[in-house]
Amino acid sequence: MEKVDLDRYELTGRLGSGADYEVRSAVDRETGQKVAIKRPVPQAISRNQHEAIEARTEKILQAYQDVGSSTALISPIVGYTERTTHDGFFGDDLSQEYQVLVEERAQGIPLLGDMMSKFKGVPIGAGQNLFALFPLVRPESIPAHPVHNQLLDMEEAYLKAGYVVLDLRPQNVFYQPATGRVVIIDTGALAKLGETPPPGRPALDVNDVCLEMLKFYSTPEVPPTDASGYRDPRGIRPIVDIGQELDEIARDLADCPADVAEAGSLMLENIRERSYSDYTKFRDDLNTYLDRRVERNEGLANVNEIRQTWLEAAQWFNEDYWRGFLFDPDSELADYLA
């Protein structure tokens, strides 16, 4: 990771925009490497309200230096720029100084697409629903629960360096269906263990990560019986009140078979008591819960119908929106649709 000059890159398109960062695709003129160019959202820059985002960028860079080489699950940071104006490169007139990150383009699709694309009719929640929440179809070559276990692998690498990665939502996770491989493109919501927590909250630790794993990447619900149920994301609003989130999951679990409810309730109780000290026990508990859900879904009377619905929804990945990523649906989904 080194300081770079943006003039060596040619912008090729827009990949998306979140609350803090805008991301463009580009090509390295010298090597041909495809990269993602990430900067604070222009609205914040133009109003000179991007200091908090700049601080987040610095934290990302420091944590990447501490952790980045120890895991292949993080999209590699190729380089970063000086903090200066970049109006000429981006073709705008913001007249403010800011830092830009250059990262390798992630292979695969985001588990949650760009929120603005939802208004164009894109089924942005398809990845989250099909591959994390309701993985009804899985080739034999893909291990069980690949999204969950790789996210925990990444969290373990950061924990060893004294960090927890929070707010790890599906839009920050790219997935390759053919291999089950996960790549995380944003670790910006970092907390250093021992930091002063937000007002009114206990010190941030692994239990906060465990709750997010349940909220963003699992659900007690039964799979949709209509493809429309796979279109929109689920559970992605921020966690404001931990107790409220736990209570909502508990209410949903109450409608599940006893073995599913018991496995899920065990995790909720441990999180409520902040009993998890690392990810080892949580990983065991989570995989047990996910296994029980798979068994329940496979035993449903309409299992063949809901699998066909799943396959119908998977056809959406042939649409142009998803082809804009480094993703070939024909090869990536061959083992699912055969």
N, C-alpha and C positions, 0 to 999 in steps of 0.2 A: 504494500500500500504506500503510495507516494503522492506528492503534489503533482497535479496535471494541468495542462493548458487546454482549455476547451476547444481551441481552434483546430486541434487534431481530430475532432469529432464532427460528423455530419448528422444533423437531426433528421429522422426519418418518419416520425409520427408521434402520436400521443398515446400513452399507455393507460393513463388514469389520473385521478386526483382524489386525495383524501382530505381529512380535516387539517393536516399540517403540510403535506408535501404534494407537489405536482411531479409527475413522472413522464418523461419523454423517451422514446426509443432513438437510438443513434448507432452509427457505425464508426469505428476507428479507421480513419483514412490510411493509417500506416500499416495496420495488421489485418483489417477486415473484421475484427472482433465486434460482435453485436453487444451493445451495452445499454444500460438504463441510466438516464441522466435525471437526478433527483434534486429538486430545489424547494424552498418554502413556497407555499401557494402564493401566486402573484397578488391576490387581494390583500394578504397580510403584509407583503413587502411594500406595496404602494401606499399603505397607511402607516408604514413604519411600526408595525405591530408584530414583527417576526422575531423579536429577541428571544422569546421562550422557545421557538423552533430552532433558533441558532444554538441555544444551550443544549437542546435535545440532540442536535447533530454532533456537537462536541462529545456528548456522553456516548453516543453510538460509536464514534471513532475510538474513544478510549477503551470501551468494552471490547470492541473488535480487536484491538491490539492485545488485550488480555486473554481473549477467548478464541478469536476467529480461526486460528490455525489448528485448534483442537477438535473442530467439528466440520464435516462437509455439508451440514444441513443449513448453513447460512450462505446466502448468495454472496459471493466474494466481492469485497469492495476493492475496485481497481485503483481508485485514487480519489483525491479531493482537491478543491481549488483553494486559493487564497480567498479571504473575505474581501470582495471588491464588487464593483458593478459589473453586470453581465448583459447589459441591454443589447449590445451588438450581436451577441451569440443567439439570444432568444428572440430578437427582433421586436423588442418592446421598449418602453420608455419609463421604467420604474424609478430610475435615478436613486437607488438605494444599494448599499453594500450587503452582500450575503454570501454564504458558502454553498457550494454545489458538490454533491456526491456523485461519483461514477461507479456503477456496479455492473457486474456481469448480468446479462439477461438470463432470467430463470427459465428453464425448460418447463413445459406443461401449461396448465391453466390455473388461474387463481380460483380457490374454492369459493370466493365471492367476487363477482365482477364489479366493475365500476358502477357506483350508485346512480350516476347520471344516465347510464345506459338503460336502466330499468324503465325510464320514461320513453325509451325508443322501442320498448317491447322485448328487450333481451331478458331471458330467464336467468338473471344474475345469480340466483341462489342454487343453481343446478349442481355445481360441484360440491358444495357443502352438504346438500341433501342426499345426493346419490352416493358419494364416496365416504362421508363421515357419519351422517345421521342414520341413513337407511341403506347400508351396503348389501343389498339383496343379491347382487350378482358379483362374484369374485372369482377370477381365474385361479386355478390351483397353484400357479407360480407366485401369487401374491400372498404374503403372510397375513394372518388375522390382524385386524385393527391397525393397519399401517400408519394412518394419519396420527392416531393417538400416541402410539409407541415412539414414533420418530420425534414428535413434539416433546415428549418426555425425555428422549435422548438429548435433544438440544437444551432443554431446561437443566438437565443434570450437568452438562458441560459448563453452563453459565453459573450454576450453583457452586461448582468447585472453585470458581474465581470470585465468589462472594456476591453474585447477582441473582435476582429473579427477573424474568422477562414477563411483563404484564401486558394486558390489552392486546393479546396475541389473537386477533380476530381472523376469520377466514380470508379476508381480502389480503392479508399479509402472508398467506401460505399458498404456494404453487404445488400442484400435484400432477404426476405423470401416471395416468391409469395403466399403461402397459407394464410398468415396473413397480408401481406403488411407491415411488420415490417422492419425498417431500423436500421442498426448499423454502426457507423462510426469507422473505425479502425486506422485512422491517422489524428491528428489535429496539425501536426507539423508546418504548415505555419501560425503561429499565429502572430498577430500584436496587440500590446497594444495601445489602443486609446491614442493619443497624442504623439506617437513615431515620430521621424523624418522620413519622407517618403523617398523612393528611389529618386535619383536625377531626376529632371524634372517632378515629379508627385505630385499631391495634396496629402495632408495627407490622409492616408488610413482610410476608415470608412465603414459604412454599404453599401454605394453605390457600392463599389468594390465587395462586396459579391453579391449584386443584379445582377450585370453584369455577374458574374460567374454563377449564377443560370440560367440566360437566355442562356448563351453560352454552358454550359455543360449538361443542363437538359431540354432544350426546343428547338424547331425548327419550323419555319413557313412552312417547307416542307410538302407536302402530303405524306402519308405512301407509302412504297415501294410496287410495284406490283409483284416483284420477291423476293424470299427468300434471295437471295444473297445480297439484300439491307440492310439486318439486320446483316450482318457478322462483319463489321468493325465499329470501334467507330467514332464518329463525334465531331468536334469542340474541340479537347482536346489539341491543341497546346497552349502554354502559352500566356497570354495577355501581349502584349508589349506596344501597343498604344491604349488607351481607346477610343479615337475618331474614330480610324480605326475600332475597333470592333463594335462600335455602328453604324457606317456607313454601315458595311457589313450586320448586322441584318436588318437595315432599307431597304436596297436594296432587301433582301429576302422577307420582309413584303410587298413590293410594288406589288408583284404578288398574294397577298391574297385577299379574299373578304373584303369589307370595314370594317365590324365589327371586323374581326381578326386584320386587319392592324391598326385600330384605337386603339384597346386595347393594342397591342404591342407597337405602337408608343408613347403612353402615358408613358409607363415605360422607354423607351429610352430617352425621353425628361427629365424626372425626374432624371434619372441617369446622363445625360449630364450636367444638372444644379446642380447636387449633392443635390437634394431636399429631398431625403429620410433621415430622422433623426433616425428612428428605422425601425423595420420590419413590423409594423402593416399595414401601408398604402400599402407597397409593396406587402404584402401577399394578400390583397384584390385585388390589380391590377393584380397580377400574376394569381390568381385563376380565375378572370374574363377572362383573356387572354386564359388560358388553357381551360376553359369552351367553349369559342368561337371556339377554334380549334377542340374540341371534336364534337361540333355541325356541323362544316364544314365537318369533316371526316365522320360522320354518314350520311351526306346528299350526299356524293359522289355517282355517278351513279354506280361505281364498288365496292361499300362497301362490298358486299358479297365476291367478289373475293379477296379483300385485307385482309379481316378477315381470309380467308382460307390460304392466304400466311403467315399471322401472326402465325397461328396454325402450319403450316409446319415448320417455323423457330423455334418455341417453342420446337419441338421434339429434337433439338440439345442438350437440357439439359439432355438427357438420355446418352450422351456420357461420357466416362470415365473421361475426364478432370474435368467436373463439379462434379462428384461423389467424387472427391478428397477433396472437401470441406465438411462441415457439412451440407449436402444437400441430401435429398431423393426425386428424381424427381417424383416418383410414387405418393407420398402423397402431395408434394408441388404443383404439377400441376393438381391434380385430378379435381378440380373445373373449370379449364380452358379448359381441353381437353375432358370433359364429353360430 
